[in-house]
Amino acid sequence: MTAPVSIQAISQTYGTARALDAVSLDIAAGEFIVLLGPSGCGKTTLLTLIGGFAEPTAGRILIGGRDMAGIAPKDRPTTTVFQDYALFPHMTLADNVAFGLRMRGMARPARMDRAAEILALVGLEGRGNRRPHELSGGQRQRVALARALAVEPDVLLLDEPLGALDLKLRRQMQDELKAIQRRVGTTFIHVTHDQEEAMAIADRIVVMNAGRIEDAAPPAEVYLRPKSLFTASFMGEVNLIPVQGGQSPLGPLVTGNGTLMIRPEAIGVTDGPADTLPLGPARLIDVTFFGTYQRARLAPLAAPGMTLTAHLPQSATLAPGTEMALFASAHSFLEATP
């Protein structure tokens, strides 16, 4: 099952502190949404309100068109997967997965069949008789996911479920999580502070900051055409070049007043298509090898005191002090607010 979610002017205060400030967001049925932002931005608070673990100070949350005001978590069409798994250590995997169905009064044969079906969905077929301590961290996370899916929620809430996993396992689980969501079609709302994780799994990323939504768009748009300087800076490295009256420290690159935003991977030393942006000569300060690229810090000759960061080819021969002409293959421009 699946359902749309409508968040309408939600605010949440704790004493004098405002955790959420009139947040509005519409989520389509079957959409995979990622709430992304730094600690304290309000993303977990919003997830908590959707799940019914707290009531908002103001505003409404509708799931499937139904107002959730006053409805307890157990009565909402949602389930939550937490970072710490919260599996029952004394139960088998099948009993863990079937626990919610048991609470709903489903007979044991039927709920065991359902548990076996969901365990197979998450790649744990035939392991229902095992105990949680016999599994790896990634496998325990799959069991927690299976338990949440077993009750067929309209909306699945995920509170940094991959945060405790190592990098390799986290990336594997990202792929599996997205594949499972596509198969079941349930609306997923996932909280993380990891930008790469958000881009790997989301249909749409919702960037939050200081209790407000800064941006909400597909990953490529959020990364390449951010709607705010906060989004640009939070979504990885970026070079920010001020522009006033069409004039920047590097010369007349674009017209208008605002900030030119160029990602490091868009900067190269070879001129390209007609719309390639010439940034002028620069001196290489230092370079660090990152495997798939070399991270170079460069000082533009036209702008003493400015530093640009570029991701140059791994095979390039680079020596500090070398001068090179720089070009930008892509950029975006955020106009200053009048």
PyMOL commands that set and color helices and strands:
alter all, ss='L'
color gray80, all
select helices_A, chain A and resi 43-51+73-75+93-103+108-121+132-134+137-150+167-184+195-201+219-224+229-234+264-266
alter helices_A, ss='H'
color red, helices_A
select strands_A, chain A and resi 5-14+17-27+32-36+58-63+66-67+78-82+155-159+187-192+204-209+212-217+239-243+258-262+267-268+277-289+293-300+308-313+323-328+332-335
alter strands_A, ss='S'
color yellow, strands_A
deselect
rebuild
show_as cartoon
